[in-house]
Amino acid sequence: MILLRNMLFYPAFYGGTVVFVLLALALARVNPGGLKWAAEMWSSWHFWCVTSLLGIKVVETGHRPSGTVLFAIKHESFFEAIEMLHRFEFPAGFAKAELFAIPGWGRVAAGYGLIPVMRTQGAKALRAMLAAARPAIAAGRPLVIYPEGTRIAPGQRVPLQAGFAALYKLLGLPVVPVAVNSGHVYHRKLKRPGTITLHFGAMIEPGLPRDEIEARVVQAINCLNP
């Protein structure tokens, strides 16, 4: 049954991805709002495939605030990266720059307002991220970041990337840590039925020292770890 679910999921989701990318590019020529709609429909399509084809239940706990805050999300799989367009109201997410090189998808991501992260360029990358984030903040969009910098195996906790504390300080936004336990079911290859929980922790005020903000975020995003 698990194998059958995966055989249904992969062609449905990735085939749908091609359709939504082409639709977004076509709509962008007519109305920029059409690109936003198509991108969010792609995320909703993924959610349907996950819940209906893979048999994964998605549960949200805690309080998810609206408005311009910095959501710091645990990263165990691609699930939470795709889910953010479905879960949040027009989020400006930080994504590794390599993804913007994907034909078609990269143009849609840039048009939607995702923010590329050039992980090897240090201060230059930070300045570019700040410049890209400020228009999103001015528009009242929430920001989404994966502060560990890459996918982390379930049950493990790692130090946060240095850029997270720098962005927290320079953006001056409150942080909402989000714990996710997707890795135990949403594997890279063979995905399994089960439950994914997204737990929204208490909001953390801006202006804390680096050691404190990092410690609080690490603790909060790992609260679902066994």
C-alpha positions as a printed Julia matrix, in Angstrom:
226×3 Matrix{Float64}:
  0.0    0.0     0.0
  2.87   2.4     0.8
  4.46   1.71   -2.57
  1.14   2.28   -4.34
  0.64   5.59   -2.52
  4.07   6.74   -3.68
  3.4    5.6    -7.24
  0.33   7.83   -7.22
  1.97  10.77   -5.44
  5.09  11.33   -7.53
  3.52  11.61  -11.0
  0.54  13.55   -9.62
  2.6   16.12   -7.73
  5.47  16.57  -10.19
  3.16  16.47  -13.2
  1.02  19.1   -11.5
  4.16  21.11  -10.76
  4.94  21.39  -14.47
  1.38  22.54  -15.16
  1.37  25.17  -12.41
  4.81  26.53  -13.38
  3.73  26.95  -17.0
  0.44  28.47  -15.86
  2.24  30.91  -13.57
  4.59  32.02  -16.33
  1.69  32.51  -18.73
 -0.42  34.42  -16.23
  2.52  36.65  -15.27
  2.43  38.1   -18.79
 -1.14  39.23  -18.24
 -1.34  40.05  -14.56
  1.35  39.68  -11.86
 -1.37  38.62   -9.44
 -1.93  35.57  -11.6
  1.58  34.32  -10.84
  0.9   34.61   -7.1
 -2.37  32.68   -7.48
 -0.73  29.89   -9.5
  2.17  29.56   -7.04
 -0.18  29.25   -4.09
 -2.39  26.79   -5.97
  0.74  24.69   -6.56
  1.35  24.59   -2.81
 -2.31  23.7    -2.21
 -2.02  20.94   -4.82
  0.97  19.55   -2.93
 -1.05  19.61    0.3
 -3.87  17.68   -1.39
 -1.42  15.11   -2.77
  0.2   14.7     0.66
 -3.06  14.26    2.55
 -5.15  12.41   -0.04
 -2.59  10.25   -1.85
  0.07   9.67    0.79
 -2.38   9.44    3.69
 -0.46  11.97    5.8
 -2.46  14.01    8.29
 -1.25  17.57    8.94
 -1.94  19.1    12.35
 -1.29  22.69   13.44
 -0.93  23.57   17.13
 -0.09  26.74   19.01
 -0.96  30.24   17.81
 -0.06  31.37   14.29
 -0.01  35.18   14.26
 -0.76  37.31   11.23
  1.18  40.31   10.02
  4.88  40.9     9.54
  6.89  38.56   11.72
  9.86  36.3    11.06
  8.81  32.64   11.17
 11.82  30.46   12.02
 10.93  26.93   10.94
 12.51  23.57   11.7
 13.64  21.94    8.45
 13.36  18.15    8.19
 12.04  17.74    4.63
 10.81  19.53    1.53
  7.29  19.36    2.99
  7.57  22.54    5.09
  9.33  24.43    2.29
  6.46  23.78   -0.13
  3.79  24.08    2.56
  4.65  27.69    3.45
  2.82  29.12    0.41
 -0.29  27.23    1.48
  0.05  27.87    5.22
  0.9   31.59    5.34
 -0.58  34.72    3.79
  1.72  35.68    0.86
  4.99  34.85    2.64
  8.42  36.06    1.55
 10.53  32.99    2.16
 14.31  32.68    2.2
 15.42  29.9    -0.19
 18.84  28.7    -1.27
 20.0   30.47   -4.42
 20.52  27.19   -6.31
 16.75  26.69   -6.5
 16.38  29.86   -8.56
 18.4   28.18  -11.32
 15.69  25.56  -11.91
 14.19  26.31  -15.34
 10.78  27.94  -15.05
 10.47  27.37  -11.32
 13.22  29.89  -10.59
 11.42  32.6   -12.54
  8.2   31.89  -10.67
 10.01  31.95   -7.32
 11.61  35.31   -8.13
  8.3   36.7    -9.38
  6.55  35.57   -6.22
  9.14  37.38   -4.12
 11.12  34.56   -2.57
 14.51  35.73   -1.31
 17.64  33.92   -2.55
 20.24  32.9     0.02
 23.79  32.78   -1.32
 25.29  30.66    1.43
 28.95  31.11    0.52
 29.08  34.88    0.1
 29.03  36.07    3.7
 28.4   39.78    4.24
 27.53  40.33    0.57
 24.77  37.73    0.82
 23.46  39.31    4.02
 23.22  42.74    2.38
 21.37  41.24   -0.59
 18.91  39.44    1.69
 18.24  42.61    3.67
 17.64  44.6     0.49
 15.19  41.94   -0.75
 13.42  41.63    2.6
 12.68  45.31    3.15
 10.07  45.69    0.36
  8.33  42.57    1.68
  8.24  44.07    5.18
  6.93  47.36    3.81
  4.13  45.41    2.1
  3.22  43.72    5.39
  4.25  40.23    4.3
  5.44  37.61    6.8
  9.01  36.36    6.36
  9.86  32.66    6.53
 13.35  31.3     7.22
 14.84  27.87    7.93
 17.57  28.92   10.38
 19.39  25.57   10.39
 20.27  26.23    6.75
 19.56  22.72    5.44
 17.45  19.65    6.14
 18.19  18.01    9.49
 17.47  14.36   10.29
 14.63  13.76   12.76
 15.73  13.82   16.37
 18.85  15.87   15.73
 19.5   19.47   16.69
 22.28  21.58   15.24
 23.58  25.13   15.76
 21.77  27.77   13.72
 23.45  29.43   10.76
 25.16  32.7    11.72
 23.08  34.64    9.2
 19.9   34.03   11.18
 21.01  36.08   14.2
 22.3   38.82   11.9
 18.96  39.03   10.07
 17.08  39.0    13.37
 19.15  41.94   14.62
 19.05  44.01   11.42
 15.4   43.41   10.5
 14.14  44.18   13.99
 11.19  41.8    13.69
  9.69  39.51   16.33
 10.4   35.82   15.73
  7.86  33.0    15.85
  9.64  29.61   16.09
  7.86  26.72   14.37
  8.6   23.1    15.25
  7.95  20.53   12.49
  8.32  16.74   12.63
  7.9   15.95    8.94
 11.06  13.88    8.49
  9.67  10.68   10.0
  7.03  10.29    7.24
  7.97  12.63    4.36
 11.18  10.83    3.39
 13.2   11.85    0.35
 12.12   8.75   -1.57
  9.53   6.44   -0.04
  7.03   8.53    1.92
  4.81   6.93    4.56
  1.38   7.6     6.09
  1.39   9.29    9.49
  0.96  12.68   11.09
  2.98  15.85   10.58
  2.63  18.46   13.31
  3.47  22.13   12.92
  3.71  23.73   16.34
  3.83  27.53   16.53
  5.76  28.61   19.61
  5.5   31.78   21.63
  6.56  34.97   19.88
 10.06  36.17   20.74
 10.58  39.92   20.92
 13.24  41.69   18.82
 16.46  43.06   20.27
 17.78  40.06   22.22
 21.5   39.2    22.31
 22.65  36.62   19.77
 23.25  33.83   22.29
 19.78  34.24   23.77
 17.82  34.39   20.52
 19.67  31.37   19.13
 19.18  29.33   22.29
 15.47  30.12   22.45
 14.88  29.33   18.79
 16.84  26.06   18.94
 14.84  24.97   21.98
 11.49  25.94   20.45
 11.92  24.44   16.97
 13.05  21.13   18.48
 10.19  20.76   20.95
  8.69  17.93   18.87
 11.92  15.93   18.8
 11.66  12.55   20.55
